Amino acid sequence: MIGYLADIVVALVAISHLGFLALEMFLWEKPVGLRVFRQTAERAAITRVLAANQGLYNGFLAAGLFWGLMPGTGSSAIKTFFLTCVIVAGIFGAATVSRRILWIQAVPAAIGLLLVLLS
């Protein structure tokens, strides 16, 4: 039972990172991106390439988490590694950019990691 719950949380974290990819790579300068990241059009234009790079990394995190959900892959170790990466990135983002990142990124990954370790 805990294993299924862990997989659901891991899938939700992975899906959220696909959302971050879309926001940072494709919607950064659009109204939704400006609103989500609380920035001006001028600042978004200046940081567009950096955001796209960041979005690509979020895509890699999502890919790794989805990989960990595939049966027969040594999935526990893979999920543990990628969830830990998400937690570290979330803590760094909270310390350097916005505390919101801790709650949006790190806490869900920490819950997922706890569930993976308990399963």
N, C-alpha and C positions, 0 to 999 in steps of 0.2 A: 504493500500500500504506500509506504513512504517513497519507494522507488518511482511509482507512477506520479506522485505529487512532485518529486524532485524533477522528473522529466518535464512536467507541465511548467514548472517555474523556469527551468533552463530554456524551454522553448519560448516562453514569454520574454526572457532576457534577450534571447537571440532575435526575436521579432522586433523588440525595441531598438536593438542595434541596427537592424535594417532600416528602421524609421530614422535613426540618427544619420545613417548613410544618405538617405534621400534628402533629409533636411540640409545637411552640410554640403552635399555634392550638387544637388539640383534645385533646391529651394532657398538657398542662402540669401539671395538678393530679392526674393519674392516676398510679398506681404506676410505670408505665413512664417517664413524664415526670420524676417525682421522682427516679428512679434514674439516668436518663441525665444529668440536669442537676445531680445531687447536691445536692438541696435539700430542705428540710422542707416539709410541707404548709402551714404558716403563711406561710412566705416565698413559696411558689408562689401562694397566695391573694392576697397583697399585690401581686405582680408580674404577675398574670394578664393584664391589659390590655396591659402593655408587651410581654409575650411574644407575644401575639396580633398586635400591630403588627409585631414582628420577624418572625414567621412569614409575614405577608403579604408583606413585602419579600423573604423567601426564595422565595416563590412567584413574585414578579416576576422574580427572577434565573433561576429554572427556566424560566419562560415565554420569556424572552429567549434562553436557551440552546437550547431546543427550536425557537424561531423560526430561529435560526442554522443548525439542522440541516436546515431545509426547502430543497429545491433552488430555485435561481433567486432567492435573496433577497440576494445580495451577502454570502453566508453567512460568509465568512472575516472580514470586518470586524465583523459582528455577533457572531460567536463571540469574536473578540479583545476587543471591548468588554466583553461580559458576563463572560468569564473574568477579565479585569483587575479588574472590579468585585468578583468573588468573592475574588480574591487580596487586594485592598485590605481588604475586610471581614474576611477571615480573619486578616490581619496585625494589624488593629486589635483584633479579638476576642482574639487570642493575647496582645497587649500589655495589654489591659484586663480580661479575664475569666479565660481559661485557655489555657495553652500547647497543650492538646489541640486547640484550634480550628485552630491552624496546621497540624497533621498531618491533621485530618479535612476541613478546608475548603480552605485555601490551597495545600497541596502538590499535591493532585489537580488543582486548577485550573491550577497552574503547569505541571504535566506536560501537561495538555491544551493550554495556550497554546503551549508549546514545540512540540508536535506540529502544532498549527494553523499556526504560523509556518514550520515545516519543510515543510509539505505544499504 
